[in-house]
Amino acid sequence: MNKVEVISTTALSAATSEMAKREKNDCVVRAISAAFDVPYDLAHSFCSVTFKRQVGKGTRDSRPYLAKVGKLFSKEVVEMGEEAYPGANFKVLYTYYKPSKIYFGSEPLVARKMTVHTFLKQYPKGSYIVYIPQHAFAIKDGVVWGNLEDGKRLRQRVTAAFEIKP
C-alpha cells in the first residue's frame, strides 16, 4: 500500500492549547477541530456541552448528532454512504467488487465495507470526518489529520464518514 501523509493533531493541538496537553481520549475533539478549521479549545467546549463529554473520557453520540445537524461552525455537514437496509439509522460506505467465481455470467457485484485506503483513493479532495471502530479522525485533501498510526491502519473498515463543505 502507498504511504499516506499524516499530520499529528495530538502534537498540533498540544502546541496551541494548554487544555490539550492534559487531555486524552479526545480523537473526536481533534477531528472536529481539524475538519472544521476551529481552535482545539472551541472544539473541546463544543464536545463538552453538546455530547456531555467529560475530561479524559471519550466522546459518545457524536455520529448521530453529525448525521442530523446539517450545519455546524457555518459549514455544511453531509453524511456519506447508502442505507444498509430500508429504515436503517446510519448510512454505510461500500466498495463493490466483481465476484471471484462466475457461474452464470450475471452474478451481482459483491459489497464490502469500505477501508480507509479505498476511502483515500476515492475521495482525494475535500474535508471529511472518518469513523473507524472506537476512533475518529479527519481527512483533508488526502492527508490524514489524527494520530500517527492512523496513516498506517489503512485496512480498517470505515464505519461512517461525513463530508464537511464550506
C-alpha positions in Angstrom: 0.0 0.0 0.0 1.1 3.5 -0.6 2.5 5.8 2.1 -0.1 8.2 3.4 0.8 11.7 4.7 -0.2 12.2 8.3 -0.4 15.3 10.4 -0.4 14.6 14.1 -3.3 16.5 15.7 -2.0 15.4 19.1 1.2 17.4 18.7 -0.6 20.2 16.9 -3.3 20.7 19.5 -0.8 20.4 22.4 1.3 23.2 20.8 -1.7 25.5 20.6 -3.7 24.7 23.7 -2.9 24.1 27.4 -6.0 22.1 27.8 -4.9 19.6 25.0 -1.7 18.9 27.0 -3.7 17.3 29.8 -6.3 15.6 27.6 -6.6 12.0 26.4 -9.3 10.0 24.5 -10.0 13.2 22.6 -10.0 11.9 19.0 -13.4 13.3 18.2 -12.4 16.8 19.6 -9.3 16.8 17.4 -11.2 15.5 14.3 -13.8 18.3 14.7 -11.0 20.9 15.2 -9.2 19.8 12.1 -12.1 19.2 9.8 -13.9 22.5 10.6 -10.7 24.6 11.0 -11.6 25.7 14.5 -9.3 26.0 17.5 -8.9 23.0 19.8 -10.4 24.8 22.8 -13.6 25.7 20.9 -14.0 22.1 19.7 -13.4 20.9 23.2 -16.0 23.2 24.6 -18.4 22.2 21.9 -18.0 18.5 22.7 -18.3 19.1 26.4 -21.6 20.9 26.0 -23.1 19.0 23.1 -22.0 15.5 23.9 -21.6 15.9 27.7 -18.0 14.9 27.3 -16.0 14.7 30.5 -12.3 15.5 30.7 -10.2 12.4 29.8 -13.2 10.4 28.7 -14.1 9.5 25.1 -16.9 11.2 23.2 -20.2 9.4 22.8 -23.1 10.0 20.4 -21.2 12.3 18.0 -22.0 10.3 15.0 -25.9 10.5 15.3 -25.5 14.3 16.0 -23.4 14.9 12.9 -25.9 12.9 10.8 -28.8 15.2 11.8 -27.1 18.6 12.4 -26.9 19.8 8.7 -24.7 22.8 9.5 -22.0 23.3 12.1 -19.5 26.1 12.6 -21.0 27.7 9.5 -20.1 24.7 7.3 -22.4 22.1 5.8 -22.2 18.5 7.2 -23.2 15.7 4.8 -23.4 12.1 5.8 -21.8 9.9 3.2 -22.8 6.4 2.1 -26.0 4.5 1.4 -28.6 2.9 3.6 -27.7 -0.7 4.6 -31.3 -1.7 4.6 -34.6 0.2 4.4 -35.2 2.3 7.5 -31.6 2.0 8.8 -30.4 4.6 11.3 -27.0 5.1 9.7 -25.5 5.0 6.2 -22.7 2.6 5.3 -19.9 3.1 2.8 -19.5 0.2 0.4 -16.9 -0.8 -2.2 -18.2 -3.1 -4.9 -16.2 -5.9 -6.4 -16.7 -8.5 -9.1 -17.3 -12.0 -7.6 -14.3 -14.2 -7.5 -16.1 -17.0 -9.3 -18.5 -16.5 -12.2 -21.0 -19.3 -12.7 -23.7 -17.9 -14.9 -22.2 -14.7 -16.2 -24.6 -12.4 -14.5 -23.6 -12.5 -10.8 -24.2 -9.3 -8.9 -21.3 -7.3 -7.6 -20.1 -8.2 -4.1 -20.4 -5.4 -1.5 -17.8 -4.9 1.2 -17.5 -2.1 3.8 -15.0 0.4 2.6 -11.5 0.6 4.0 -9.5 3.7 4.9 -7.2 3.0 1.9 -10.1 2.9 -0.5 -11.7 6.0 1.0 -8.5 7.9 0.5 -8.3 6.8 -3.2 -12.0 7.6 -3.9 -12.1 11.0 -2.1 -8.7 12.7 -2.7 -10.1 16.2 -2.3 -12.2 17.8 0.4 -12.6 17.7 4.2 -14.0 14.6 5.9 -14.5 13.2 9.4 -14.0 9.5 9.3 -15.1 7.0 11.9 -13.4 3.6 12.3 -14.3 1.2 15.3 -13.7 3.1 18.5 -11.9 6.0 16.8 -12.3 9.1 14.6 -10.0 11.3 12.6 -10.1 13.9 9.9 -9.0 13.7 6.2 -8.3 16.9 4.4 -7.3 16.8 0.7 -5.9 13.2 1.0 -3.9 14.0 4.2 -4.9 12.2 7.5 -5.2 14.5 10.4 -5.1 12.4 13.6 -2.8 10.0 15.4 0.4 9.0 13.6 -0.8 5.4 13.4 -4.0 6.4 11.6 -2.0 6.6 8.4 -0.8 3.0 8.9 -4.2 1.4 9.7 -5.3 1.6 6.1 -7.2 -1.8 6.2 -9.6 -0.6 8.9 -13.2 -0.6 7.9 -14.9 2.8 7.7 -18.0 2.8 9.9 -19.1 6.3 9.0 -17.9 9.4 7.1 -19.1 12.9 6.9 -18.1 15.5 4.3 -17.5 19.0 5.5 -18.5 21.5 2.8 -17.7 25.3 3.1 
